[in-house]
Amino acid sequence: MRTSSVEQLIISLLNDNSGHLSSAQIYAALRKTLPALNMSTIYRALERLAGAGRVSVSDMGTGSLVYELAIPGRHHHLVCQRCGAEVLLNDETVQTFFQSIQSLSGFTVKTNHLILFGICQNCTSLPE
């Protein structure tokens, strides 16, 4: 598959950012260099990239889907519901959890990107 210039720019942008970006954030960043860019082009490019397995799509509880470069293997996140902080979670820890679920239920877990929501250590001490 030939990658369009917008797709290449999206890949580059996601590569330069350590977190997840929404389509609106991607659009705003790329519009600086491509003023004629429209949102539908971003949506189509992200759909192609996700379909090709180059970008992963997640719901991080922000109200819109977010995107990151697809990385080989499994990875998981803890997300703070107050400040939005993200912590990458070790797959070995999650696999132990999955194995326990499988053992108790007989259900085979196929998830390779788990997101758990809670309150981070910094926000725990703050009043609600």
N, CA, C and O atoms as a DFTB+ gen file, in Angstrom:
512 C
 N C O
     1  1       0.838      -1.179       0.000
     2  2       0.000       0.000       0.000
     3  2       0.885       1.246       0.000
     4  3       1.830       1.336       0.784
     5  1       0.593       2.176      -0.848
     6  2       1.314       3.442      -0.917
     7  2       0.758       4.370       0.155
     8  3      -0.456       4.506       0.305
     9  1       1.646       4.998       0.888
    10  2       1.217       5.898       1.954
    11  2       1.143       7.316       1.420
    12  3       2.095       7.808       0.816
    13  1       0.006       7.976       1.644
    14  2      -0.159       9.357       1.200
    15  2       0.696      10.279       2.048
    16  3       1.175       9.892       3.115
    17  1       0.884      11.503       1.568
    18  2       1.688      12.461       2.324
    19  2       1.021      12.810       3.655
    20  3       1.715      13.029       4.649
    21  1      -0.308      12.864       3.691
    22  2      -1.003      13.145       4.952
    23  2      -0.771      11.986       5.924
    24  3      -0.531      12.213       7.110
    25  1      -0.839      10.768       5.438
    26  2      -0.581       9.613       6.294
    27  2       0.851       9.650       6.826
    28  3       1.081       9.358       7.999
    29  1       1.804      10.003       5.984
    30  2       3.193      10.107       6.428
    31  2       3.337      11.182       7.494
    32  3       4.072      10.996       8.464
    33  1       2.649      12.300       7.329
    34  2       2.703      13.370       8.321
    35  2       2.070      12.935       9.643
    36  3       2.566      13.286      10.714
    37  1       0.994      12.185       9.573
    38  2       0.347      11.672      10.780
    39  2       1.300      10.720      11.503
    40  3       1.474      10.814      12.718
    41  1       1.910       9.813      10.759
    42  2       2.868       8.870      11.353
    43  2       4.001       9.636      12.024
    44  3       4.395       9.308      13.143
    45  1       4.520      10.640      11.356
    46  2       5.609      11.447      11.901
    47  2       5.168      12.174      13.169
    48  3       5.904      12.211      14.155
    49  1       3.974      12.748      13.144
    50  2       3.445      13.464      14.308
    51  2       3.269      12.516      15.491
    52  3       3.671      12.837      16.610
    53  1       2.674      11.361      15.249
    54  2       2.475      10.396      16.326
    55  2       3.809       9.872      16.852
    56  3       3.947       9.594      18.043
    57  1       4.770       9.741      15.975
    58  2       6.101       9.282      16.370
    59  2       6.780      10.307      17.287
    60  3       7.519       9.936      18.199
    61  1       6.526      11.586      17.041
    62  2       7.141      12.663      17.821
    63  2       6.444      12.908      19.156
    64  3       6.979      13.609      20.015
    65  1       5.251      12.333      19.336
    66  2       4.487      12.518      20.574
    67  2       4.462      11.213      21.363
    68  3       4.275      10.135      20.799
    69  1       4.650      11.326      22.665
    70  2       4.697      10.116      23.477
    71  2       3.310       9.621      23.874
    72  3       3.151       8.446      24.204
    73  1       2.312      10.487      23.850
    74  2       0.973      10.094      24.274
    75  2       0.054       9.832      23.107
    76  3       0.492       9.630      21.974
    77  1      -1.211       9.839      23.402
    78  2      -2.252       9.640      22.406
    79  2      -2.747      11.000      21.936
    80  3      -2.788      11.954      22.713
    81  1      -3.120      11.088      20.670
    82  2      -3.659      12.333      20.121
    83  2      -5.036      12.078      19.524
    84  3      -5.274      11.037      18.912
    85  1      -5.929      13.022      19.705
    86  2      -7.252      12.928      19.084
    87  2      -7.136      13.371      17.624
    88  3      -6.132      13.959      17.221
    89  1      -8.165      13.084      16.850
    90  2      -8.167      13.526      15.450
    91  2      -8.124      15.055      15.379
    92  3      -7.501      15.611      14.474
    93  1      -8.782      15.743      16.327
    94  2      -8.758      17.210      16.348
    95  2      -7.358      17.738      16.635
    96  3      -6.937      18.732      16.044
    97  1      -6.631      17.079      17.542
    98  2      -5.255      17.488      17.831
    99  2      -4.344      17.249      16.626
   100  3      -3.471      18.063      16.325
   101  1      -4.555      16.133      15.949
   102  2      -3.766      15.824      14.747
   103  2      -4.053      16.864      13.672
   104  3      -3.136      17.384      13.037
   105  1      -5.320      17.161      13.477
   106  2      -5.737      18.159      12.493
   107  2      -5.096      19.519      12.797
   108  3      -4.530      20.153      11.907
   109  1      -5.188      19.958      14.048
   110  2      -4.630      21.265      14.428
   111  2      -3.126      21.321      14.192
   112  3      -2.608      22.336      13.728
   113  1      -2.431      20.247      14.505
   114  2      -0.975      20.225      14.329
   115  2      -0.589      20.234      12.851
   116  3       0.333      20.947      12.455
   117  1      -1.286      19.449      12.038
   118  2      -0.934      19.348      10.617
   119  2      -1.397      20.551       9.814
   120  3      -0.820      20.873       8.776
   121  1      -2.430      21.210      10.292
   122  2      -2.962      22.371       9.574
   123  2      -1.948      23.515       9.546
   124  3      -2.011      24.383       8.675
   125  1      -1.021      23.516      10.494
   126  2       0.018      24.542      10.532
   127  2       0.904      24.471       9.288
   128  3       1.352      25.498       8.779
   129  1       1.153      23.245       8.799
   130  2       1.982      23.081       7.605
   131  2       1.158      22.888       6.335
   132  3       1.646      23.119       5.229
   133  1      -0.102      22.461       6.503
   134  2      -0.994      22.258       5.360
   135  2      -2.293      23.033       5.596
   136  3      -3.291      22.434       5.995
   137  1      -2.305      24.345       5.360
   138  2      -3.483      25.153       5.686
   139  2      -4.759      24.748       4.935
   140  3      -5.860      25.030       5.408
   141  1      -4.633      24.101       3.789
   142  2      -5.821      23.700       3.023
   143  2      -6.378      22.346       3.479
   144  3      -7.382      21.877       2.944
   145  1      -5.738      21.732       4.447
   146  2      -6.159      20.433       4.945
   147  2      -7.553      20.520       5.565
   148  3      -7.877      21.495       6.243
   149  1      -8.377      19.490       5.328
   150  2      -9.686      19.470       5.982
   151  2      -9.817      18.233       6.861
   152  3      -9.085      17.256       6.700
   153  1     -10.745      18.295       7.776
   154  2     -10.912      17.246       8.781
   155  2     -11.258      15.898       8.163
   156  3     -10.827      14.863       8.671
   157  1     -12.023      15.890       7.086
   158  2     -12.400      14.610       6.471
   159  2     -11.171      13.877       5.929
   160  3     -11.139      12.646       5.912
   161  1     -10.176      14.618       5.494
   162  2      -8.932      13.998       5.027
   163  2      -8.226      13.307       6.190
   164  3      -7.680      12.215       6.034
   165  1      -8.241      13.944       7.344
   166  2      -7.634      13.349       8.541
   167  2      -8.375      12.072       8.920
   168  3      -7.750      11.044       9.183
   169  1      -9.704      12.135       8.948
   170  2     -10.496      10.949       9.292
   171  2     -10.198       9.782       8.348
   172  3      -9.990       8.654       8.795
   173  1     -10.179      10.055       7.048
   174  2      -9.918       8.985       6.071
   175  2      -8.511       8.415       6.236
   176  3      -8.323       7.200       6.185
   177  1      -7.529       9.284       6.431
   178  2      -6.146       8.830       6.596
   179  2      -6.004       7.984       7.866
   180  3      -5.337       6.950       7.852
   181  1      -6.625       8.420       8.954
   182  2      -6.563       7.649      10.199
   183  2      -7.249       6.301      10.045
   184  3      -6.773       5.295      10.571
   185  1      -8.351       6.279       9.336
   186  2      -9.059       5.011       9.089
   187  2      -8.180       4.045       8.295
   188  3      -8.117       2.856       8.608
   189  1      -7.503       4.560       7.266
   190  2      -6.598       3.710       6.470
   191  2      -5.433       3.210       7.323
   192  3      -5.076       2.034       7.262
   193  1      -4.848       4.097       8.111
   194  2      -3.704       3.721       8.950
   195  2      -4.111       2.690      10.002
   196  3      -3.364       1.749      10.269
   197  1      -5.280       2.862      10.594
   198  2      -5.766       1.888      11.581
   199  2      -6.062       0.552      10.908
   200  3      -5.731      -0.503      11.448
   201  1      -6.683       0.596       9.735
   202  2      -6.988      -0.626       8.991
   203  2      -5.747      -1.387       8.588
   204  3      -5.765      -2.615       8.496
   205  1      -4.662      -0.661       8.345
   206  2      -3.396      -1.283       7.954
   207  2      -2.577      -1.720       9.171
   208  3      -1.506      -2.310       9.027
   209  1      -3.088      -1.426      10.365
   210  2      -2.379      -1.826      11.576
   211  2      -1.205      -0.940      11.948
   212  3      -0.371      -1.326      12.767
   213  1      -1.132       0.230      11.363
   214  2      -0.004       1.135      11.651
   215  2      -0.304       2.081      12.804
   216  3       0.607       2.634      13.420
   217  1      -1.598       2.263      13.092
   218  2      -2.039       3.157      14.160
   219  2      -3.063       2.404      14.987
   220  3      -3.903       1.684      14.447
   221  1      -2.992       2.575      16.315
   222  2      -4.027       1.968      17.152
   223  2      -4.988       3.056      17.616
   224  3      -4.604       4.208      17.816
   225  1      -6.235       2.663      17.780
   226  2      -7.314       3.573      18.156
   227  2      -7.804       3.152      19.534
   228  3      -8.027       1.968      19.787
   229  1      -7.969       4.133      20.426
   230  2      -8.394       3.828      21.790
   231  2      -9.419       4.840      22.271
   232  3      -9.501       5.965      21.777
   233  1     -10.196       4.403      23.248
   234  2     -11.074       5.309      23.977
   235  2     -10.439       5.485      25.344
   236  3     -10.503       4.588      26.185
   237  1      -9.828       6.639      25.568
   238  2      -9.118       6.902      26.819
   239  2     -10.003       7.685      27.790
   240  3      -9.504       8.264      28.754
   241  1     -11.303       7.705      27.541
   242  2     -12.224       8.367      28.440
   243  2     -12.272       9.876      28.285
   244  3     -12.747      10.577      29.178
   245  1     -11.787      10.382      27.163
   246  2     -11.757      11.831      26.952
   247  2     -12.962      12.335      26.166
   248  3     -13.119      13.544      25.993
   249  1     -13.801      11.445      25.695
   250  2     -14.953      11.846      24.908
   251  2     -14.719      11.725      23.416
   252  3     -15.659      11.846      22.630
   253  1     -13.482      11.488      23.015
   254  2     -13.197      11.251      21.597
   255  2     -12.118      10.182      21.494
   256  3     -11.310       9.998      22.404
   257  1     -12.123       9.490      20.378
   258  2     -11.110       8.466      20.156
   259  2      -9.744       9.114      20.060
   260  3      -9.616      10.257      19.619
   261  1      -8.725       8.380      20.474
   262  2      -7.356       8.866      20.372
   263  2      -6.516       7.841      19.623
   264  3      -6.856       6.660      19.550
   265  1      -5.419       8.322      19.075
   266  2      -4.584       7.518      18.189
   267  2      -3.147       7.532      18.673
   268  3      -2.673       8.521      19.232
   269  1      -2.463       6.421      18.449
   270  2      -1.035       6.315      18.704
   271  2      -0.454       5.349      17.689
   272  3      -1.181       4.566      17.076
   273  1       0.856       5.405      17.513
   274  2       1.485       4.446      16.622
   275  2       1.285       3.052      17.184
   276  3       1.427       2.834      18.387
   277  1       0.960       2.122      16.326
   278  2       0.821       0.734      16.752
   279  2       2.218       0.208      17.051
   280  3       3.135       0.345      16.241
   281  1       2.361      -0.386      18.210
   282  2       3.651      -0.963      18.561
   283  2       3.503      -2.474      18.591
   284  3       2.431      -2.984      18.919
   285  1       4.550      -3.188      18.256
   286  2       4.464      -4.647      18.262
   287  2       4.170      -5.175      19.664
   288  3       4.639      -4.622      20.658
   289  1       3.413      -6.214      19.727
   290  2       3.101      -6.828      21.005
   291  2       1.991      -6.105      21.734
   292  3       1.330      -5.217      21.195
   293  1       1.809      -6.511      22.961
   294  2       0.734      -5.953      23.782
   295  2       1.255      -4.785      24.604
   296  3       2.410      -4.766      25.029
   297  1       0.379      -3.813      24.819
   298  2       0.681      -2.749      25.776
   299  2      -0.616      -2.258      26.391
   300  3      -1.686      -2.358      25.792
   301  1      -0.499      -1.729      27.590
   302  2      -1.671      -1.392      28.373
   303  2      -1.430      -0.071      29.099
   304  3      -0.289       0.359      29.272
   305  1      -2.516       0.559      29.518
   306  2      -2.410       1.868      30.144
   307  2      -3.270       1.964      31.395
   308  3      -4.328       1.344      31.500
   309  1      -2.782       2.756      32.337
   310  2      -3.587       3.251      33.445
   311  2      -3.839       4.717      33.122
   312  3      -2.906       5.435      32.763
   313  1      -5.084       5.176      33.243
   314  2      -5.423       6.558      32.913
   315  2      -6.117       7.203      34.105
   316  3      -7.097       6.673      34.630
   317  1      -5.598       8.351      34.526
   318  2      -6.194       9.085      35.642
   319  2      -7.442       9.821      35.155
   320  3      -7.400      10.549      34.163
   321  1      -8.531       9.626      35.853
   322  2      -9.790      10.266      35.483
   323  2      -9.863      11.724      35.913
   324  3     -10.794      12.433      35.531
   325  1      -8.907      12.177      36.694
   326  2      -8.887      13.587      37.094
   327  2      -7.973      14.416      36.201
   328  3      -8.404      15.413      35.620
   329  1      -6.715      14.008      36.090
   330  2      -5.747      14.840      35.362
   331  2      -5.418      14.310      33.969
   332  3      -4.790      15.009      33.174
   333  1      -5.840      13.077      33.665
   334  2      -5.575      12.506      32.349
   335  2      -4.208      11.870      32.210
   336  3      -3.842      11.438      31.117
   337  1      -3.447      11.802      33.284
   338  2      -2.116      11.185      33.229
   339  2      -2.235       9.745      32.735
   340  3      -3.182       9.033      33.071
   341  1      -1.268       9.337      31.943
   342  2      -1.230       7.974      31.418
   343  2       0.033       7.286      31.911
   344  3       1.118       7.866      31.904
   345  1      -0.129       6.043      32.338
   346  2       1.005       5.234      32.768
   347  2       0.989       3.963      31.931
   348  3      -0.030       3.277      31.853
   349  1       2.105       3.655      31.314
   350  2       2.226       2.411      30.557
   351  2       2.342       1.259      31.543
   352  3       3.149       1.308      32.471
   353  1       1.551       0.243      31.344
   354  2       1.487      -0.886      32.263
   355  2       2.217      -2.075      31.658
   356  3       2.048      -2.380      30.477
   357  1       3.015      -2.734      32.456
   358  2       3.795      -3.896      32.043
   359  2       2.863      -5.028      31.591
   360  3       1.918      -5.374      32.300
   361  1       3.125      -5.596      30.430
   362  2       2.270      -6.659      29.897
   363  2       2.301      -7.911      30.763
   364  3       1.294      -8.612      30.863
   365  1       3.436      -8.205      31.391
   366  2       3.515      -9.407      32.230
   367  2       2.508      -9.343      33.375
   368  3       1.884     -10.348      33.714
   369  1       2.352      -8.170      33.964
   370  2       1.381      -7.982      35.042
   371  2      -0.033      -8.228      34.535
   372  3      -0.826      -8.905      35.189
   373  1      -0.342      -7.679      33.374
   374  2      -1.676      -7.820      32.801
   375  2      -1.929      -9.266      32.378
   376  3      -3.040      -9.770      32.542
   377  1      -0.919      -9.931      31.840
   378  2      -1.106     -11.321      31.432
   379  2      -1.434     -12.214      32.619
   380  3      -2.219     -13.154      32.490
   381  1      -0.840     -11.929      33.778
   382  2      -1.173     -12.680      34.989
   383  2      -2.653     -12.485      35.332
   384  3      -3.348     -13.432      35.702
   385  1      -3.114     -11.253      35.202
   386  2      -4.530     -10.927      35.422
   387  2      -5.411     -11.678      34.419
   388  3      -6.417     -12.277      34.800
   389  1      -5.030     -11.645      33.134
   390  2      -5.792     -12.341      32.093
   391  2      -5.839     -13.845      32.350
   392  3      -6.882     -14.477      32.182
   393  1      -4.713     -14.410      32.754
   394  2      -4.669     -15.851      33.025
   395  2      -5.603     -16.216      34.175
   396  3      -6.244     -17.267      34.153
   397  1      -5.674     -15.352      35.168
   398  2      -6.583     -15.578      36.291
   399  2      -8.038     -15.556      35.817
   400  3      -8.839     -16.404      36.207
   401  1      -8.365     -14.583      34.975
   402  2      -9.727     -14.493      34.421
   403  2     -10.045     -15.744      33.615
   404  3     -11.125     -16.320      33.748
   405  1      -9.104     -16.158      32.781
   406  2      -9.311     -17.345      31.941
   407  2      -9.508     -18.585      32.800
   408  3     -10.362     -19.422      32.509
   409  1      -8.722     -18.697      33.848
   410  2      -8.814     -19.848      34.737
   411  2     -10.166     -19.890      35.462
   412  3     -10.761     -20.958      35.607
   413  1     -10.637     -18.748      35.906
   414  2     -11.902     -18.676      36.634
   415  2     -13.131     -18.823      35.741
   416  3     -14.144     -19.382      36.160
   417  1     -13.039     -18.319      34.503
   418  2     -14.231     -18.251      33.655
   419  2     -14.226     -19.206      32.474
   420  3     -15.282     -19.507      31.916
   421  1     -13.048     -19.687      32.087
   422  2     -12.950     -20.487      30.872
   423  2     -12.995     -19.637      29.610
   424  3     -13.018     -20.165      28.499
   425  1     -13.006     -18.353      29.780
   426  2     -13.074     -17.393      28.681
   427  2     -11.655     -17.080      28.214
   428  3     -10.801     -16.749      29.037
   429  1     -11.387     -17.176      26.921
   430  2     -10.066     -16.856      26.392
   431  2      -9.995     -15.372      26.078
   432  3     -10.727     -14.882      25.219
   433  1      -9.122     -14.658      26.764
   434  2      -8.974     -13.215      26.583
   435  2      -8.050     -12.955      25.400
   436  3      -6.943     -13.492      25.343
   437  1      -8.500     -12.138      24.461
   438  2      -7.736     -11.817      23.262
   439  2      -7.260     -10.364      23.222
   440  3      -6.648      -9.938      22.242
   441  1      -7.538      -9.608      24.275
   442  2      -7.196      -8.190      24.321
   443  2      -5.684      -7.990      24.277
   444  3      -4.940      -8.663      24.990
   445  1      -5.232      -7.048      23.425
   446  2      -3.815      -6.729      23.394
   447  2      -3.552      -5.271      23.766
   448  3      -2.415      -4.804      23.696
   449  1      -4.612      -4.549      24.163
   450  2      -4.475      -3.144      24.543
   451  2      -5.559      -2.843      25.571
   452  3      -6.696      -2.529      25.221
   453  1      -5.192      -2.942      26.833
   454  2      -6.143      -2.741      27.928
   455  2      -5.947      -1.353      28.515
   456  3      -4.814      -0.909      28.703
   457  1      -7.043      -0.670      28.803
   458  2      -7.000       0.643      29.436
   459  2      -7.824       0.566      30.710
   460  3      -9.010       0.237      30.683
   461  1      -7.175       0.875      31.826
   462  2      -7.854       0.886      33.115
   463  2      -7.900       2.324      33.634
   464  3      -6.905       3.048      33.581
   465  1      -9.056       2.721      34.130
   466  2      -9.257       4.082      34.618
   467  2      -9.251       4.100      36.131
   468  3      -9.712       3.157      36.774
   469  1      -8.731       5.171      36.695
   470  2      -8.691       5.342      38.139
   471  2      -8.180       6.721      38.475
   472  3      -8.301       7.651      37.677
   473  1      -7.610       6.855      39.655
   474  2      -7.062       8.130      40.116
   475  2      -5.578       7.914      40.402
   476  3      -5.207       7.004      41.142
   477  1      -4.729       8.762      39.806
   478  2      -3.282       8.613      39.976
   479  2      -2.851       9.017      41.389
   480  3      -3.618       9.609      42.148
   481  1      -1.629       8.687      41.710
   482  2      -1.083       8.972      43.038
   483  2      -1.089      10.480      43.337
   484  3      -1.383      10.886      44.461
   485  1      -0.767      11.297      42.344
   486  2      -0.747      12.747      42.556
   487  2      -2.130      13.301      42.869
   488  3      -2.271      14.197      43.702
   489  1      -3.152      12.766      42.198
   490  2      -4.508      13.280      42.385
   491  2      -5.207      12.696      43.607
   492  3      -6.180      13.276      44.090
   493  1      -4.740      11.576      44.112
   494  2      -5.375      10.924      45.258
   495  2      -5.405      11.851      46.467
   496  3      -6.367      11.846      47.236
   497  1      -4.354      12.644      46.632
   498  2      -4.278      13.525      47.799
   499  2      -5.071      14.823      47.633
   500  3      -5.230      15.581      48.589
   501  1      -5.567      15.079      46.420
   502  2      -6.332      16.304      46.175
   503  2      -7.797      16.103      46.530
   504  3      -8.328      15.010      46.331
   505  1      -8.468      17.136      47.056
   506  2      -9.902      17.010      47.350
   507  2     -10.698      16.866      46.058
   508  3     -10.305      17.385      45.013
   509  1     -11.806      16.164      46.141
   510  2     -12.634      15.961      44.936
   511  2     -13.404      17.159      44.552
   512  3     -14.138      17.131      43.565
